Amino acid sequence: MLATRLVSSNGRLQVVQRGSRLVLVRGIFDRRLQQTAPACLSNARYFAHSALRCKTMLTRLPEHKEEEDGEEAGRRAIDNNNPNPVISLPGGIAWPFSNSSAMDAALTTLVGLALVFLGGVAYVSWYKWRVLDKIEEAFAKGYDPALELATHVHSGKGDDPDLSYAEIENMRRKEQGRVDSIISGQEVGHYYLMIGPKGTGKSTMILEAMKAIEAEGVSVCEAHPDLEVFRLRLGKALNFEYNEDTQTGLFQRRDPREGGPALDIERAFNKLEKVALRCNKKNGRPLVLIINNVHLFPNDASGKNMLLQIQQRAESWSESGILTIVFTSDDVWPYLSLRKTANRMQVLSIADLDYPSSMYALRKLRKLTPWKEGDTPETLSNTASIIGGRLSYINKVSRVRDMVDMAKALLEQEKAWLQSLIGLIKDCDDDVMDEQKWSACTWLLLQEFVKMRVEQEKERDERIAAHKAAGKLGDQILEGALPLPVIPYHRCRTLMTRTDFMEELDRINIITIDTEMGVRPDSMLILQAAREVVQEDGFDELLQSVRDRIDEIESLHRTRELTFKDLGEGDLIRLAVDKNGSRRLEMDSRPI
């Protein structure tokens, strides 16, 4: 008796192998046979496995012949001429594409690849469309990360939140109106550079302008010395992932990051340009992209190239009126770099408040504190004369009980920092000569600022005396109303005898250089601290001794030592200087 094993079963039809034949029968097999079957393919659609592997006949057992009907016969129809018969269980008969198994496999592969290709094309198109929508959402009205952080107020029971000068009612700087029109997109055709010392209120004015329009059409990005970090920050500001969130690994080219941050930023600007064109057609006004603190870019070839790359886009976008870029900087070197190729750039110089505005700001801020009752005009005047018109310092002193003591504490901190950074060392070693040369040149410049300040006070006292004699003294002549002394840039180079120290002093906030190339102390605190140091007993002698020591070390470095070998005791060396040696050589070289 031939052995029988179950090949496939779906309840109604059973496929069994008896010897070398595959048999299709109807009915339920015995459970024991099903349990002992070595192989069961419950969902098999294709089978062509027989002992002979060619022209296998599918028949039924004789005892089931009378139960066959037309429908069941149709399901079990057999093509004896096809070496690859196909039976669909239980859904009827499914025929192959051709009479060749290789051709069927090739056609199936081609159809699958075509479906995958069309799906990939559809996904890439959808992804590109979604990228533009996400960038447009970054400029939508409502939420902006920078504005959200700036306006968030801590609700704990600790210190009072930091008071902002621009948040006070009716306290607006004269530049605030211009900044509002720029941020709201009313000024078209230019891009802008806001330059001024640290703490003068550049970022505050921008955030106040954004708050007025709920950041609609505005995005803020912070610069960073590492350009890779700046790449990520720009992507966050624009809501752009640099194709890092795509699933098109089979269809995309090499990773864009392999080209460096400059290439990634260029790709982001390409997408931003498309969004700006789309939004300009909808709203009729340009988008605004703010790049804050561009002085943090490295002051080398990489940082200047990045600044130039952004400036090229700013020129073209401002010309077409689709997007306005606003740079902010504390130092002057970005201005000098941008100025070389600038055609549509406009510069906004932000300086400290003058004396009357400082007094007014102190009064307004003190009204928001519990210690507003005990303030006198003399207290406010003394405080303003020490800290000047720097908004960050006004914020600090206005939130303490004793403003004068706080101002003096800030002055002591500034003096200690200044001496630790550029302190003079008498009889210094040659290893620190370069540092002491830089310190001596810096003190020469600060000493000149102090001399100019003394002259300003002398002229003020003479005017006060003249007004008293004429009986015309008024409140317009105030003790602290003197501006910071200014020295032209070219004269500073002459005083310091070095041209490469100016930008470094500007970077560390000892001096500040404006767009008219005027050099002044970075703040009133710097001037007051330098004045206390310069007017100390023995400072002039110390400065001169350090300069003399530097000259001695440089003289030693220029001196060359001549050594004679193989000299014994009693040997003499005679050196002669013949100033007519060249003439004698000419005479000796003449022909006789």
Secondary structure, DSSP 4 states (H G I P E B T S, - for coil): ---EEEEEE-SSEEEEEETTEEEEEESPPPHHHHHH-S---TT--B----SS-SSPPPB--GGGGGG--HHHHHHT---TT-SS-B-BTTTB----SSS-HHHHHHHHHHHHHHHHHHHHHHHHHHHHHHHHHHHHHHTSSS--HHHHHHH----SSSSPPPP-GGGSTT---TTHHHHHHHHTT-S-S-EEEEE--TTSSHHHHHHHHHHHHTTTTEEEEE--SSHHHHHHHHHHHHT--TTTT---TTT--S-GGGG-HHHHHHHHHHHHHHHHHHHHHHHSS-EEEEEE-GGGS-SSHHHHHHHHHHHHHHHHHHHHTSEEEEEEESSSHHHHHHHTT-SSEEEEE-----HHHHHHHHHHHHTTSTT-TT--HHHHHHHHHHHTT-HHHHHHHHTSS-HHHHHHHHHHHHHHHHHHHH---TT--GGGHHHHHHHHHHHHHHHHHHHHHHHHHHHHHHHHHHHHHHT---TTS-TT-PPPP-EEHHHHHHHHS-SSSHHHHHHTTSEEE-TT-EEEESSHHHHHHHHHHHTSTTHHHHHHHHHHHHHHHHHHHH-------S--TT--------TTHHHHHHHHHS--
